[in-house]
């Protein structure tokens, strides 16, 4: 279901221009900002989007625009969303709409000062499909994924850079300690690919950990065949007590004596595949009818 890269990305690309030439955009710790400097890596991240039948794209946390530049080489309608007013001002100055129209007259570019986690994404593109990408702030990256799942009907494709362990967790298969809530909830609706690893030294300031780039491609059928809210509750409850067997961790569901004897409940959550969790949710759902 998921794929994982086996080597670290080592770029020889040209770094971005020194900060004094780019404009006074200072990375802010409280926003989790680490600005990517390597042009080759930025281009590769931009190319992670396949954009098959989709022209609307949201870039989260564009910062100094190193990824934005390569996204704008594509004929798309791009919204760059950031909370940092300094970044917003810099992007508006450096990537004017008039300049971009000269390259792609049928595309559009908008810089939006907004909190992605609080924003109504449907207000951007209506009922149209859209993709999401970005060099995501580490401190909210998991929340970004959970919000993406809330809009999955509109998002056929999602890619971007996370802290490496988070990217690996999202793409991990069962049987691993890294396998968890994010793994199951994402892979229930998306095919997950870990693409490449990015070292700390290509950022300003450099983070203390490696970063990982992934791509999520929405499955053709989003119907699980069970109540989705119950499915999420089962998964979260199971992994919140991951050392226990499901028979013990799922007691809150008041399972019948018959269901308690089901062999599946003797497993720990990391042993369960996504398909297993869906099947278990169906059993719990039928057990309460």
N, C-alpha and C positions, 0 to 999 in steps of 0.2 A: 504493500500500500504506500509506503514511503520510501524515499531514496535518500542516501546520504553521501556527500562528497568525501573523498578519502585523502585529500591533500589541501594544504594551506595555499591560498592565493598569494603569490609573490609578484607584485607589479613592478615594472620598471618604467611606469608611465611618468609623465611630466607633472610635477606638483603644481597646484594652483599658485597664482601670483601671491607675493607677500601680502599680509594683512593691510599694510599701509596703502597698497594700491587698490585693494578691494573695497575699502571703506571701513569705518569704525564699527565693526560688528564683533563684539566680545562674547565668547562662549560663557553662558551663565549656568552655574552648577545647579541651581534650583530648578532649571528647566531640563536638566540632563543632557546638555548640548556638548557634543564632540564633533567638530566640523571636519568632514572628510577633505583631505588635501590632494589625494591621488586621482588624477584625471582619468587614467585608464580604468581604475576600479569604478569610478563614477559612471563611465560609459557602459561598463559591463552590467552594472545594476540597472541602468536605464534600459538595457537590452533584455532584461529578464522578463519584461512584459511582452507577451506575444501579440496582444491587441487584436485578436481574431473576432471581428464583428463588433468591436468596441472602440469608440473614439473619445469617450469621456474619461478623464483621469484625475484623481486627487493625489497630490504629493503632500505628505505629512512631514512637517519640520524641515522645510527647504534650507534654512540657515543662510549660508552665503551663496547658494544657488549652483553648487558644483554639479549636482545631479539635475537640477532644473534645466541647465544649459543643454544637456543631452536629451532630455525629454522633449524639449522644444525643437529638436531636429526632426521630430516625428510630426506628422500631420494630425494633431489631436486637439481636443479642447481641454486645456489643462487648468486646474485650480490648485495653486500652491498655498497651503494653509499653515499658518504659524501663529504662535502666541507672542513671539518676541517682536516688539515694535521696531527695534533696530534692524532686524532682519527684513521686516516688511518694507521699511523705507529703502533699504539697500536694494532689495529685489525690484521694487518699483522704479528705482533710478537706473538699475543695470539692465533690466529686461523689459524695456518699454513695449507697450502693445504695438506701437507704430513700427518698431524695429522687427518684431516677430512677424508682423503681417507681411513684411517684405520677403520673408522666407516662405511662409505658409499662409497665403491669403485666405484659405478656407478653414484654418484652425483659429483657436482663440486662447488667450492667456489672461488669467485673473489672479491677483495676489489678495488673499483674504486673511485678515487678522481675526482669528477665531480659535476656540478650544475645540479640537476635533471630538473629544469625549462628550461634549455637551451640545454639539451642533446637529441640527436636523439635516442629515445628508440628502434626503429626498428633495429638499428645497433648492439644491444645486442643479440637479438634472431632471427633476420631475420623475416620471416613470421610466426614464431611460436607464440602461445598464451603464455601469462605470467600473473602472479598475482603480486600485489603490496601490501606491508604492511610497517609498521614502527610506531615509536613514533615520529610523525611529528612535526617539529619546528612550534610553534604557529604563527610566523610572516609570514609564507608563506603557511600555511595549505590550505587556500582557493584556492590559485594559483595551488597547487598540484592537487586539485580536478579538476579544469578547464583543466589542461593539461591532466589528466587521461581521461577526456571526449573526448579530441582530438584523443586519441588512443583507444577508446572504442571497436573498432573492434578486438583488440588484447588482451583486458583485461577482462576476464570473471569474475574476482573476485578482490576485493579491500577491505582491512581492515586496521584498525590502530587507533591510539590515537590522538585526537584533544583536543583543549580547549572545555570544555563541551558545551558551548553555540553554538559553531560552529557545533559540532557533532549533537546536537539536531536540529539545523536549517536544516541540510542536510536531516534528517529523518522526519522532521515535516510534518503534513498534513495541508491542507487548513483550514482556519478558525482561525488560530493562528497568533499572531504578529510575531512569529519567522519564520513563513513560508515566503519564499522569492525566490530570483533568484536561489540560490544553490539548494533549495528544488525541484523546478520544473525541472530544467535542469538535475539534477542527476536522479530524479525519472522517468523521461521520458524514461530512458534507463536501470535503475537498480532498483531492489528491495532493499530498505534500511532498516537496522535493527540497532537500538541503543541497544548495548549489556550490558554495565555496566559503572558505574561511578568510577573514581579513585581519591582519596583524595590527596591534595598537599604534605603531609608529607612523601610520599614514593619517592620523587624526591630530587635530589641534583643539584642545589639549589631548594627549594620548590617554585613552582609558586604561585601566589596570588589567583588562581582560581582552581576549580575542573577540571578534565579532563574527557573525555568521549570516549569510544571505540565503533566503529561501524563496520558493515560489509555491503558491497554492492555486490549484485549478479546480473550479467547482465541478462537482459530479453532475451528470446529466439528470439524475433523479434525486430530488431533495427530500422526497417522502420517506420517512423511516418506517412507517407502518405502525408507529406507536405514538402516544402523546409526548410531544417534544419537551414540554416542561417537566414531565415525570422522568423522562430520559436524562435530562440534565441533573435533576435532583438525585437520581440513582447514582450517576457517575460521581458527582461531587461528594455525596455522602460516603461512598465506597472509598474514595481516595483520601478523604479527610481522616480516615482511620486505616491507612493502607497496610499496617502491620497485622491487622485482624483479618480473619476470613470474612467473606461476605455474609455468612450466616450471623456473625456477631455484629458487624458494622451496619447491617441493614435492619436491625431490630426495630428501628423507629417506624418502619413501614407496617408493623403488626402483621407479619406474614402468617399465613395459615400453617397448621401443623404439617399438612401435605407438602406445601412449598418448601418448608424448612428442611425437608428431607431430600430436596432436589440436589443432585451431585454438584451442580454448578455453584451452589452456595458454599461448598468446601474450598473454593479457590480464594486466593487473595487478588485484589484488583489488578495488579500488574500482570497477572497471568491471563487476564481476559482480553480478547480481541474486541475491536469495535463492534463487530457482528455479534459477539457474545453478549456485550452490554445491551444491544438492541433486543436480543432474544430474551435476556433476563428482564428487561423493562416490560416486554410483552407479557411475561409470566406474572409479574407483579401487578400489572394492569388488569389482567384477567382474574387474578386472585382476589381483587377488591371489588369486582363487579357483583 
